[in-house]
Amino acid sequence: MKNLKINNRFTAELPADPDLTNEIRQVKNTAFSYVNPTKPSNPKLIHASEEVAELVGISKDEILSEEFLNVFSGKQILPKTQPYAMCYAGHQFGNWAGQLGDGRAINLTEVENNNEFFTLQLKGAGKTPYSRTADGLAVLRSSIREYLCAEAMYHLGVPTTRSLSLMLPGHQILRDVLYNGNPAYEKGAIVCRVAPSFIRFGSFEMLAARNELKNLKQFVEYNIKYYFPEIKGEPKEQYLQFFKKVADTTREMILHWQRVGFVHGVMNTDNMSIHGITIDYGPYGWLENYDPNWTPNTTDSQNRRYRFGNQPQIAHWNLYQLANAIYPLINETEQLEKILESFMDDFIVDYKQMFLSKLGIFTSTETDNDLIDNLEAVLQLTETDMTIFFRNLSSVKKSDSVEKAIEKIQFAFYKTEEVSGEILEAWQKWFAVYLKRLKAEELSDEDRSQKMNRINPKYVLRNYMAQLAIDAADKEDYSLINEFYTVLQKPYDEQSEYEKWFDKRPDWARSKVGCSMLSCSS
């Protein structure tokens, strides 16, 4: 990989842990600890993204090289680099968890390509000082889910980390999938993730909680210098601008999550990026039937803190924790509070515009809030597939009758026999208003349909699809990984050859482990 341009800004400019042992411990007065990946016994490449490789400066031919295999399985260290794990803390499920850190992620290096900087990180490459009681390894099932989902999200237009490679290291790992006392051995795997950085809200929380204010100031200014260079002015003003930037990009990310029906599942502050990108794909899921109270995380099954409909409020709560962390540098609450208030105010406005665009409505009237609220209510009267409903809604024409419009979207119903009586009347009432509203739009049916089909995806990585790929991979059949990777690169296109993946969740997947809910170890 001769064209990789190494740049170690993070390790060169921020305080390092002087203890070079890889012992699990509390690490203070530092931003990171040096640690090498655990060398794999028999690495094997399952899949790699040529697109992401090119993004960071790796050629197509180099992907098939022994050096690529060795570097991105952790067997070989790139020259002039020192891998490291970051120190950070966080609030988990609303509770302060103290030091967390990169427990199963190791940053290989930063690279520069085409005037952009990227951090290359291995997930599942072994123990670090932050692994707590774990082994720092990852299993194949979770690695397949992360590898595919990051790329799927990118092509959906959702801010996200990227996936460079998926490797088998050659070892087995003991895991208890549902934390129910039934551990079993599974295949290990390593994903190389790519992002501008993997700095989290929890990175700032750690420094503030330990009252390491000198390091906190240095860390905030480091982030401004390299990731927000447009920020100028006096120090306090810069810190406020930094917080506003993070709040704005976070709001945009959440809007995209709600647009495509994505549920993160673990919105802890240590899983929130300062770049406003989706990171840490654990027990995520896609809404099948439209249910704002659904969460894919078994750990969250009782309180449902991280349910689909609560993601905007959780993002706001997490930003409040970030504001608390940087407050010691500002010592004034008024401007921080204004930014937090505007987050929700702006989100409400943006959400309305986003939802109307999903409906093919690009002007605004006083009754639009009712149109949205009533649809969200009627979608929940019977199980209605979110992705299929909004995609097929684009085929509705202004001249359609209410009955014809319902017929065009009925494939989205899981139990069509339930759509009768009061439920049918509710749908009829909503479509009567919707069709009247469409007639007030100037766009032609064809133009509106085209715009809607660039907003409402046809293909998303449904949990049952990921599970099919996992089941096949367990038998050393990686064809579905490649097929889903290909399909999800063009999620808004028709792709007639892959039409079978435009379908509702099958009955067998309704309660199957890996298809309905997942644990954090997934």
Salt bridges, closest charged atoms under 4 A:
GLU13 OE1 - LYS225 NZ 3.51
ASP17 OD2 - ARG25 NH2 2.45
ASP19 OD2 - ARG25 NE 3.35
GLU51 OE1 - HIS155 NE2 3.50
GLU51 OE2 - ARG162 NH2 2.85
GLU110 OE2 - ARG9 NH2 3.31
GLU112 OE1 - LYS5 NZ 3.57
ASP135 OD1 - ARG175 NH2 2.97
GLU146 OE1 - LYS123 NZ 2.73
GLU146 OE2 - ARG193 NH1 2.74
GLU151 OE1 - ARG162 NH2 2.76
GLU186 OE1 - ARG141 NE 2.54
GLU205 OE2 - HIS91 ND1 2.67
GLU221 OE2 - LYS217 NZ 2.83
GLU230 OE2 - LYS245 NZ 3.07
ASP248 OD2 - LYS244 NZ 2.89
ASP248 OD1 - ARG251 NH1 3.08
ASP280 OD1 - ARG193 NH1 3.03
ASP280 OD2 - ARG200 NH1 2.64
GLU288 OE1 - ARG462 NH1 2.42
GLU334 OE2 - LYS338 NZ 3.64
ASP350 OD2 - ARG251 NE 2.94
ASP368 OD1 - ARG437 NE 2.91
GLU383 OE2 - ARG505 NH2 3.75
GLU383 OE2 - ARG510 NH1 3.00
ASP385 OD2 - ARG462 NH1 2.78
ASP400 OD2 - LYS408 NZ 2.83
GLU407 OE2 - LYS404 NZ 3.97
GLU441 OE2 - ARG437 NH1 3.15
ASP445 OD1 - ARG448 NH1 2.97
ASP493 OD1 - ARG454 NH1 3.23
GLU494 OE2 - ARG391 NH2 2.96
GLU494 OE1 - LYS458 NZ 2.61
GLU499 OE1 - LYS458 NZ 2.84
